[in-house]
């Protein structure tokens, strides 16, 4: 989406850049070539993303505005008030497009396939009876009507992200305007399905919003009153935790206290039905002590991320077939993952490969009598984590287990605390967050005694969380290795996390707070030197977000020196590509498809001796300066080539990839009619599937020849 804000610096504004990314998600919802329920999923993702954006980013900017801070960032020179207006204008335009897609494409598409969602239309007589029965037997147990202008009533409170009706009432048998009252009523979508299926009629499937079930039965909720009108409202509250001093006292207890306050935070966005009359809106402003800046007009329904839960009664029609996770043939054929790692490294690509190999890694360690110790960092733990349970089993089996749990991982604080306390009770040594830092590294280390009494180290390093649920939908890479020098350096990382603050030197690992940024800058400088000498120089970097000005400036310098820079940036990109004299040699690709691109990959040509790194870190200020991150090299040439092939698919994608232009537009990549269509995620899956099959039927594909010198094509 083009922003009308005048360019005032060398960088895109980060929040407007994020809105550009979220619009790319909306583009998928509008893509009629996709199965209908895939598009509905993208509608839900867009809505969920925007909801979090207001709870975190908009709330933060508004806080700066209230503090009368003159600028959000001196270098960017954006006034908070101006930036907020830009954000509101972009969001308003996107929301209008969102509504049009829903009304004009999604709902008619469902109807064409015999799936009807009632919306402000009369119900059949049979469905009227079903709705009444459902309301009386299910919904009534959860509704909590509150009259708002009663003398002596308590100050009303709206729960964060909950949906309510504001209901205008009048006593029956009176026309006296003074008898008008207001009430609010919760829509219990946290307790009941948002979409309720009704009986099939004439071969068609019928659904109704829970909101409308309540709306149709308001007379039962307010006996003695005439219901004059009812409109949907919702309040987003500031979701940031305000931990004043992380260096003093019990950080865990402080976070627990702040979690209880999160639901009481100041307003970040008050959504209301745009058809609401002015007098009702004025009443809400006064009653809930809102400002006009809090108000955001919306549609009849809020919390449309619930669309993700819309049942598909004709499954598997109208949705993409699931991709069965692939086997890693070599790992599949071994009895022990740990013993297999002693002879070679293994590189896994999720969600294409099964995550079961990582579960096996921990399960084996938990029961192997030769394993003495396990260390791991956990950032976002699955709600029902197999890994956490394996660690508990290991501790109960007498092994020393040390787990660093990041309890400041936004929106996962409560779940992480719950698991930390459960693991601690099982005898695991728990280390909580470091003051002023988050630990975002994805590393695990196992100590196992060999036959001669020595200690062998087994390590896992990844780009994504130890979370088997997100591993099904996030694209990440993970390395299983016994590399002696790398695993020794991992010991130093864990020692630092355990409180040993002596100075560390890393030659293989890239660790933020120590050498990560400096090493990346040196590698870029090396390419600049090659380019200035007239030699080939190229850089390929894949990130979720690119924000840090120091790293961006170095990429600009590389471009000006003649280095070819290819960036694959899914989300925020503050670098402005293709600007003459600044970044004409930089192309930015954004890839949005059915899986969330999450890996961080760094490839430097290095005079033909290509270096490849993977990492947990994006190039944002928080990753580089306020977190512990770990990057790691891929030394094996076949594995390098494998990663390069996956990146090649992404750079050549002409189906789901777009290029960013100088105005943050998502520019479609049009392929010629005679050009092969490349869809990176699907092609990656098929390519890895061929490799799996070739292991058992070698004549189908000579993988080493196929991977020979893949750098020549980039």
C-alpha positions in Angstrom: 0.0 0.0 0.0 1.3 3.4 -0.9 1.7 5.8 2.0 1.0 9.5 1.4 3.6 10.4 4.0 6.4 12.4 2.4 9.7 10.5 2.5 11.8 12.3 5.1 14.7 9.9 5.5 16.6 7.0 4.1 14.3 4.5 5.7 10.7 3.4 5.6 8.8 3.9 8.8 8.6 0.6 10.6 4.9 0.6 11.4 3.8 1.7 8.0 6.0 -1.0 6.6 4.3 -3.6 8.8 0.9 -2.4 7.5 2.3 -3.0 4.0 3.0 -6.6 5.0 -0.4 -7.1 6.5 -1.9 -5.8 3.3 0.1 -8.6 1.5 -1.8 -11.0 3.7 -5.1 -9.4 2.6 -4.0 -9.8 -1.0 -4.1 -13.6 -0.4 -7.7 -13.3 0.9 -8.6 -11.5 -2.3 -6.9 -14.1 -4.6 -9.8 -16.0 -6.2 -7.3 -18.7 -7.5 -7.0 -20.0 -3.9 -9.5 -22.4 -2.4 -12.2 -20.5 -0.6 -11.4 -21.7 2.9 -7.7 -20.8 2.4 -8.9 -17.3 1.6 -11.1 -17.3 4.7 -8.0 -18.3 6.7 -6.1 -15.3 5.4 -9.1 -13.1 6.3 -8.7 -14.4 9.9 -4.9 -13.9 9.9 -5.2 -10.3 8.7 -7.7 -9.5 11.4 -5.7 -11.2 14.2 -2.5 -9.4 13.0 -4.2 -6.0 13.1 -5.7 -6.7 16.5 -2.2 -7.3 17.9 -0.8 -4.3 16.1 -3.3 -2.0 17.9 -2.7 -3.7 21.2 1.1 -3.3 21.0 2.3 -0.8 18.4 -0.5 1.7 18.3 -0.8 1.6 22.1 2.9 2.4 22.3 2.8 5.3 19.9 -0.2 6.8 21.8 1.7 6.4 25.0 4.5 8.5 23.5 2.0 11.1 22.4 0.5 11.3 25.9 4.0 11.7 27.3 4.4 14.6 24.9 7.6 13.1 23.3 8.5 15.3 20.4 9.6 12.4 18.1 9.4 8.6 18.1 12.9 8.5 16.6 15.1 11.5 16.1 16.6 10.1 12.9 13.2 9.3 11.4 11.6 12.6 12.5 8.1 11.3 12.6 5.8 13.1 15.1 3.6 10.6 17.0 0.4 12.5 16.1 1.3 12.6 12.3 2.3 8.9 12.4 -1.0 7.9 14.1 -3.0 9.7 11.4 -1.0 7.9 8.7 -1.6 4.6 10.4 -5.4 5.3 10.8 -5.7 6.4 7.1 -3.9 3.2 5.9 -5.9 0.9 8.2 -9.2 2.6 7.2 -8.5 2.0 3.6 -7.5 -1.6 4.2 -10.5 -2.2 6.4 -12.8 -1.0 3.7 -11.2 -3.4 1.2 -11.4 -6.2 3.8 -15.2 -5.6 4.2 -15.6 -5.5 0.4 -13.8 -8.9 0.0 -16.0 -10.4 2.7 -19.3 -9.0 1.4 -18.6 -9.3 -2.4 -16.5 -12.4 -2.7 -16.2 -14.6 0.4 -19.9 -14.8 1.5 -21.2 -15.1 -2.1 -18.6 -17.8 -2.7 -19.8 -19.7 0.3 -23.4 -19.3 -0.8 -22.5 -20.6 -4.3 -21.2 -23.8 -2.6 -24.3 -24.3 -0.5 -22.9 -22.7 2.7 -25.0 -19.9 4.0 -24.1 -17.6 6.9 -27.2 -15.7 8.1 -26.6 -12.0 8.2 -29.4 -9.6 8.9 -31.9 -11.7 7.0 -35.0 -13.6 8.2 -34.5 -17.1 9.4 -36.6 -20.0 8.3 -39.3 -21.1 10.8 -37.3 -24.3 11.7 -34.1 -22.3 12.2 -36.0 -19.8 14.4 -36.9 -22.6 16.8 -33.4 -24.0 16.8 -31.9 -20.6 17.6 -34.3 -20.0 20.4 -33.6 -23.4 21.9 -29.8 -22.9 21.6 -30.0 -19.5 23.2 -32.1 -20.8 26.2 -30.1 -24.0 26.7 -26.6 -22.8 26.0 -26.1 -19.1 25.7 -28.2 -17.9 28.6 -25.8 -19.5 31.1 -23.0 -17.1 30.0 -24.7 -13.8 29.2 -24.2 -11.0 31.7 -26.5 -8.0 31.0 -25.6 -4.8 32.8 -27.8 -1.7 33.0 -25.5 1.3 32.6 -27.3 4.4 33.8 -28.8 3.1 37.0 -28.4 5.1 40.1 -25.7 3.7 42.4 -24.5 1.2 39.8 -20.8 0.2 39.8 -18.6 1.8 37.1 -18.9 -0.4 34.0 -15.9 -2.3 32.7 -15.2 -3.8 29.2 -12.9 -6.8 29.1 -10.0 -6.7 26.7 -10.9 -8.0 23.2 -14.3 -9.2 24.3 -17.4 -8.5 22.1 -20.4 -6.7 23.6 -23.7 -5.3 22.5 -24.6 -1.8 23.6 -28.4 -2.1 23.8 -30.8 0.9 23.9 -34.0 0.1 25.9 -37.3 1.7 26.8 -39.8 0.5 29.4 -42.8 -1.1 27.7 -46.1 0.8 27.5 -44.4 4.2 27.7 -43.4 6.7 25.1 -41.5 8.9 27.7 -38.1 9.6 26.4 -36.8 9.8 29.9 -37.5 6.2 30.3 -34.8 5.3 27.8 -31.9 3.2 29.3 -28.7 1.7 28.0 -27.2 -1.7 28.8 -24.2 -3.7 27.7 -24.3 -7.4 27.1 -21.3 -9.8 26.5 -21.2 -12.1 23.5 -19.8 -15.3 25.1 -17.6 -16.3 22.1 -14.9 -17.4 24.6 -17.2 -20.1 25.9 -19.2 -21.0 22.8 -18.6 -21.4 19.1 -18.7 -18.1 17.2 -20.4 -19.9 14.3 -23.3 -22.2 15.2 -24.4 -24.7 12.6 -28.1 -25.1 12.0 -30.0 -27.9 10.4 -29.3 -28.6 6.7 -32.2 -27.4 4.5 -32.8 -28.1 0.8 -29.3 -29.5 0.5 -27.7 -26.3 1.9 -25.6 -25.8 5.1 -26.6 -23.0 7.4 -24.6 -21.1 10.0 -25.4 -18.2 12.2 -23.1 -15.9 14.2 -23.3 -16.3 17.9 -23.8 -12.5 18.0 -27.0 -12.8 16.0 -28.3 -15.6 18.2 -28.0 -13.2 21.1 -29.4 -10.3 19.0 -32.6 -12.3 18.1 -33.2 -13.1 21.8 -32.6 -9.7 23.5 -36.2 -9.5 24.5 -35.7 -12.6 26.7 -32.7 -10.9 28.3 -34.5 -7.7 29.1 -38.1 -8.6 30.1 -40.3 -5.5 30.6 -38.3 -3.5 28.1 -38.7 -2.7 24.5 -35.3 -3.2 22.7 -34.9 -0.1 20.5 -31.4 -0.9 19.0 -28.3 -3.0 19.6 -24.8 -2.4 18.2 -21.6 -4.4 18.5 -18.6 -2.9 20.4 -15.2 -4.1 21.4 -12.2 -2.6 23.3 -8.6 -3.3 22.7 -6.3 -2.5 25.6 -2.6 -1.7 25.7 -0.9 -5.1 25.9 2.6 -4.0 26.9 4.0 -5.2 30.3 5.4 -2.3 32.3 8.3 -3.9 34.3 9.9 -0.9 35.9 13.0 -2.4 37.4 14.1 -5.8 36.1 17.4 -5.7 38.1 15.7 -5.6 41.5 13.4 -8.2 43.2 11.8 -11.3 41.7 11.3 -10.8 38.0 9.0 -13.8 37.8 6.6 -12.3 40.4 6.7 -8.9 38.7 5.7 -10.5 35.4 2.8 -12.3 37.1 1.6 -9.1 38.6 1.8 -7.3 35.3 -0.1 -10.1 33.5 -3.0 -9.4 35.9 -2.8 -5.7 34.9 -2.7 -6.3 31.1 -6.4 -6.9 31.0 -6.9 -3.6 32.8 -4.7 -1.5 30.5 -5.7 1.8 28.9 -7.7 1.8 25.7 -5.8 1.3 22.4 -8.8 1.0 20.1 -12.6 1.1 20.7 -14.4 -0.6 17.8 -18.0 0.2 17.2 -20.6 -0.5 14.5 -20.4 2.4 12.1 -24.2 2.6 11.8 -24.5 3.5 15.5 -26.4 6.8 16.1 -24.4 9.8 17.4 -26.3 10.0 20.7 -25.5 6.4 21.5 -21.8 7.0 20.7 -21.7 10.1 22.9 -23.2 8.0 25.7 -20.4 5.4 25.3 -17.7 8.1 25.3 -19.0 9.4 28.6 -19.8 6.1 30.3 -16.6 4.3 29.5 -14.4 7.5 29.8 -13.2 7.2 26.2 -11.6 9.9 24.1 -12.5 10.6 20.5 -9.0 9.3 19.6 -10.0 5.9 20.9 -12.9 5.5 18.4 -12.7 3.4 15.3 -15.8 2.7 13.2 -16.1 -0.9 12.1 -18.7 -3.3 10.8 -21.6 -5.3 12.3 -19.2 -8.0 13.5 -15.9 -7.7 15.4 -13.2 -10.3 16.1 -13.2 -11.7 12.6 -10.1 -13.7 13.4 -12.8 -16.2 14.5 -13.3 -16.9 10.8 -10.4 -19.3 11.3 -12.9 -21.5 13.2 -15.7 -21.4 10.6 -16.5 -25.1 10.0 -16.2 -26.5 6.5 -19.2 -28.9 6.2 -18.0 -30.2 2.8 -14.4 -30.9 3.8 -12.1 -31.6 1.9 -13.7 -29.5 -0.8 -12.9 -25.7 -0.8 -9.6 -26.0 1.0 -6.0 -27.0 0.1 -5.1 -30.6 0.8 -2.8 -31.0 3.8 0.9 -31.7 3.0 2.0 -34.8 4.8 5.3 -34.1 6.7 8.2 -35.8 4.9 10.6 -38.4 6.2 14.3 -37.7 6.4 15.4 -41.0 4.8 18.7 -41.2 6.7 17.3 -40.3 10.1 14.3 -42.6 9.5 16.6 -45.6 8.9 18.6 -45.2 12.2 17.8 -46.7 15.5 19.3 -43.8 17.5 19.3 -40.1 16.4 22.1 -39.4 18.9 24.3 -42.1 17.6 23.6 -41.1 14.0 24.8 -37.6 14.8 28.2 -38.9 15.7 29.1 -39.6 12.1 27.4 -36.7 10.3 25.3 -33.6 10.7 21.6 -33.4 9.8 19.7 -30.4 8.4 15.9 -30.4 8.7 13.5 -28.1 7.0 10.1 -27.5 8.7 7.2 -27.8 8.2 8.2 -29.9 5.1 10.1 -32.4 7.3 8.5 -34.1 10.2 9.2 -32.5 13.5 9.2 -36.0 15.1 13.0 -36.2 14.7 13.4 -33.3 17.2 11.0 -35.0 19.5 13.1 -38.2 19.1 16.3 -36.3 19.9 14.8 -35.3 23.3 13.0 -38.5 24.0 16.2 -40.5 23.5 18.1 -38.2 25.7 15.5 -38.6 28.4 15.9 -42.4 28.7 19.4 -43.0 27.5 21.4 -44.2 30.6 24.6 -42.6 29.1 23.1 -39.1 28.9 24.1 -37.1 31.9 22.9 -33.6 31.2 20.5 -31.6 29.0 20.5 -27.8 28.5 17.9 -25.9 26.5 16.5 -22.4 25.9 12.7 -22.1 25.6 11.1 -19.0 24.1 7.6 -20.1 23.1 6.5 -23.4 24.5 3.6 -25.4 23.1 0.6 -25.6 25.3 0.9 -29.4 25.5 4.6 -29.6 24.9 6.1 -33.0 24.2 9.6 -31.5 24.6 8.8 -30.1 28.0 7.4 -33.5 29.1 10.6 -35.2 27.8 12.7 -32.8 29.9 10.6 -33.7 32.9 11.1 -37.4 32.2 14.9 -36.8 31.9 15.0 -35.1 35.3 13.0 -37.9 36.9 15.4 -40.4 35.3 18.2 -38.7 37.3 19.7 -36.5 34.6 20.8 -32.9 35.2 18.4 -30.7 33.2 18.9 -26.9 32.9 16.2 -25.0 31.1 16.3 -21.3 30.4 12.7 -20.1 30.1 12.0 -16.7 28.6 9.1 -15.4 30.6 9.0 -12.1 28.8 7.9 -13.6 25.4 4.9 -11.4 24.6 1.6 -13.2 24.9 3.3 -16.4 26.0 4.3 -15.2 29.4 1.6 -17.1 31.3 2.1 -20.4 29.4 5.9 -20.2 29.8 5.5 -19.5 33.6 3.1 -22.4 34.0 5.6 -24.8 32.3 8.6 -23.4 34.2 6.8 -24.1 37.5 5.8 -27.6 36.4 9.4 -28.4 35.3 10.9 -26.9 38.5 8.7 -29.2 40.6 10.1 -32.2 38.6 13.6 -31.2 39.7 14.7 -29.2 36.6 17.0 -26.2 37.2 15.0 -23.3 35.8 16.6 -20.0 34.8 14.3 -17.1 34.2 14.7 -14.1 32.0 17.8 -12.0 32.2 17.3 -8.3 33.3 16.9 -6.0 30.4 17.4 -8.8 27.9 15.3 -11.4 26.2 16.8 -14.8 25.3 15.5 -15.6 21.8 18.1 -18.2 20.9 16.9 -21.7 19.9 19.6 -24.0 21.1 19.9 -27.3 23.0 22.9 -29.3 24.2 23.2 -32.8 25.5 26.1 -34.4 27.4 26.5 -38.2 26.8 29.3 -40.4 28.2 31.2 -42.4 25.6 32.6 -46.0 26.1 36.0 -44.6 27.2 34.4 -42.3 29.8 34.7 -39.1 27.8 31.8 -36.6 27.3 30.4 -36.3 23.8 28.2 -33.3 23.1 25.1 -33.4 20.9 23.5 -30.1 19.8 20.4 -28.7 18.1 20.5 -25.2 16.7 17.4 -23.7 15.0 15.8 -20.7 13.5 12.4 -21.4 15.1 11.1 -22.2 18.6 11.0 -25.5 20.3 7.3 -25.8 19.6 5.9 -28.7 17.8 2.6 -26.9 17.1 4.1 -23.9 15.2 6.6 -26.2 13.5 3.6 -27.4 11.4 3.0 -23.9 9.9 6.3 -22.0 10.3 9.1 -22.5 7.8 12.3 -23.0 9.7 15.6 -24.8 9.6 17.3 -26.9 12.3 20.8 -28.4 12.5 21.6 -31.5 14.5 25.4 -31.6 15.0 28.2 -33.0 17.2 30.7 -30.4 15.7 33.2 -30.2 18.5 34.1 -26.5 18.3 30.5 -25.4 17.8 29.2 -27.4 20.7 32.1 -26.2 22.9 31.0 -22.6 22.2 27.4 -23.5 23.0 28.7 -24.4 26.5 29.9 -20.8 26.7 26.5 -19.5 25.8 24.8 -21.6 28.4 27.4 -20.5 31.0 26.6 -16.9 30.3 22.9 -17.6 30.7 23.6 -19.3 34.0 25.3 -16.2 35.3 29.0 -16.5 34.3 29.6 -13.0 32.9 33.3 -13.4 31.9 34.2 -12.2 28.5 33.6 -14.7 25.7 35.2 -15.2 22.3 33.3 -17.0 19.6 34.8 -18.2 16.3 32.0 -20.3 15.0 28.8 -19.1 16.6 27.4 -15.6 16.2 26.0 -14.5 19.5 24.3 -11.1 20.0 25.8 -9.1 22.9 29.2 -10.5 21.8 29.9 -10.8 18.1 26.8 -11.3 15.9 26.4 -7.8 14.5 30.1 -7.2 14.1 30.6 -10.5 12.2 27.7 -9.7 9.8 29.2 -6.2 9.2 32.6 -7.8 8.5 31.1 -10.2 6.0 29.3 -7.4 4.2 32.6 -5.4 4.2 34.4 -8.4 2.6 31.8 -8.4 -0.2 32.3 -4.6 -0.7 36.0 -5.1 -1.0 35.5 -7.8 -3.6 33.2 -5.6 -5.6 35.5 -2.6 -5.5 38.3 -4.9 -6.8 36.1 -5.7 -9.8 35.3 -9.2 -8.6 31.9 -10.9 -8.3 30.2 -10.0 -5.0 26.8 -11.0 -3.8 24.7 -11.2 -0.6 21.5 -13.1 0.0 19.7 -12.4 3.3 16.4 -13.8 4.4 14.7 -12.3 7.5 11.3 -11.8 9.1 12.1 -8.1 9.7 14.8 -5.6 8.7 14.7 -2.4 10.8 18.2 -1.5 12.2 19.6 1.6 10.5 23.2 0.5 11.0 22.7 -2.8 9.1 20.6 -1.0 6.5 23.3 1.6 5.9 25.9 -1.1 5.4 23.6 -2.8 2.8 23.3 0.6 1.1 27.1 0.9 1.1 27.3 -2.5 -0.4 24.9 -1.6 -3.2 26.8 1.6 -4.0 30.0 -0.5 -4.3 28.3 -2.8 -6.8 27.5 -5.8 -4.6 24.3 -7.5 -5.8 22.0 -7.8 -2.7 19.0 -10.0 -2.7 16.7 -9.7 0.4 13.8 -11.9 1.3 11.9 -10.0 4.0 8.5 -11.2 5.0 7.4 -8.4 7.3 8.9 -5.1 8.3 11.4 -3.7 5.8 12.7 -0.2 6.6 15.3 -0.4 3.7 14.1 1.4 0.6 15.0 -0.7 -2.5 15.8 0.4 -6.0 16.7 4.0 -5.3 19.3 5.4 -7.7 22.5 6.3 -5.9 21.4 4.5 -2.8 20.1 1.0 -3.3 19.8 0.3 -7.0 21.5 -3.1 -6.6 19.1 -4.2 -3.8 15.9 -6.1 -4.6 13.5 -7.0 -1.8 11.2 -10.0 -2.2 8.2 -10.6 0.1 6.8 -14.2 0.2 3.4 -14.9 1.7 1.8 -18.3 1.2 0.1 -21.1 3.2 3.1 -21.4 5.6 4.6 -18.5 7.6 8.1 -17.8 6.4 10.1 -17.6 9.6 13.7 -18.7 8.8 16.7 -16.4 8.9 19.3 -17.3 6.3 22.5 -15.4 5.4 24.6 -16.2 2.3 27.8 -14.5 1.3 29.5 -15.2 -2.0 33.0 -14.8 -0.4 35.0 -15.0 -3.7 33.3 -18.3 -4.6 33.9 -20.0 -1.2 30.3 -19.3 -0.2 29.5 -18.9 3.5 26.1 -19.8 4.8 24.7 -19.0 8.2 21.4 -19.6 9.9 20.2 -17.7 13.0 17.4 -17.0 15.4 17.9 -13.2 14.9 16.2 -10.7 12.6 18.0 -7.4 12.0 15.9 -5.3 14.3 17.1 -3.2 17.2 15.5 -5.6 19.7 17.4 -8.6 18.2 20.7 -7.0 17.9 20.9 -4.9 21.1 18.3 -6.3 23.6 18.3 -10.0 23.1 20.5 -13.1 23.2 20.5 -14.6 19.8 22.5 -17.3 18.2 23.6 -17.7 14.6 25.5 -20.7 13.3 27.4 -21.7 10.2 26.4 -24.5 7.8 29.8 -26.1 6.9 28.7 -29.3 5.1 28.7 -28.6 1.3 25.7 -30.7 0.5 23.7 -29.0 3.2 24.8 -25.6 1.9 23.6 -26.6 -1.6 20.3 -27.8 -0.2 19.7 -24.5 1.5 20.7 -22.7 -1.7 18.2 -24.7 -3.7 15.4 -23.7 -1.2 16.4 -20.0 -1.4 16.6 -20.3 -5.2 12.9 -21.4 -5.3 12.0 -18.3 -3.1 14.0 -15.8 -5.3 12.4 -17.2 -8.5 8.9 -17.5 -7.1 6.5 -15.8 -9.6 3.3 -17.0 -8.0 3.3 -16.0 -4.3 6.3 -13.7 -4.1 6.1 -9.9 -4.7 8.7 -7.2 -5.0 8.7 -4.1 -2.8 9.0 -0.8 -4.6 10.1 2.6 -3.4 6.6 3.3 -2.0 6.2 0.0 -0.1 3.8 -1.3 -2.7 3.6 -5.1 -3.0 4.3 -5.5 -6.7 3.1 -8.7 -8.3 5.7 -10.7 -10.3 4.0 -11.4 -13.6 5.4 -14.4 -15.4 5.2 -14.8 -19.1 2.6 -17.3 -20.3 5.4 -19.6 -21.5 7.4 -19.3 -18.3 7.4 -22.0 -15.8 5.3 -21.2 -12.8 7.3 -21.3 -9.6 5.6 -21.5 -6.2 8.4 -21.7 -3.7 6.7 -23.5 -0.8 5.0 -26.1 -3.0 8.1 -26.6 -5.2 10.3 -27.0 -2.1 7.9 -29.6 -0.7 7.9 -31.5 -4.0 11.7 -31.3 -4.3 12.3 -32.6 -0.8 9.7 -35.3 -1.5 11.7 -36.4 -4.6 14.8 -36.6 -2.5 12.9 -38.8 0.0 11.8 -41.0 -2.8 15.2 -41.1 -4.5 16.7 -42.5 -1.3 14.6 -45.6 -1.8 14.6 -45.5 -5.7 17.9 -43.8 -6.7 17.1 -44.0 -10.4 14.4 -41.3 -9.9 16.8 -38.5 -9.1 20.5 -38.1 -8.7 20.3 -35.6 -5.9 24.0 -34.8 -5.8 24.1 -34.0 -9.5 20.9 -32.0 -9.2 22.5 -29.9 -6.4 25.8 -29.4 -8.2 26.9 -25.8 -8.1 23.5 -24.2 -7.4 25.2 -20.8 -6.8 25.7 -20.4 -10.5 21.9 -19.9 -10.9 21.8 -17.0 -8.4 
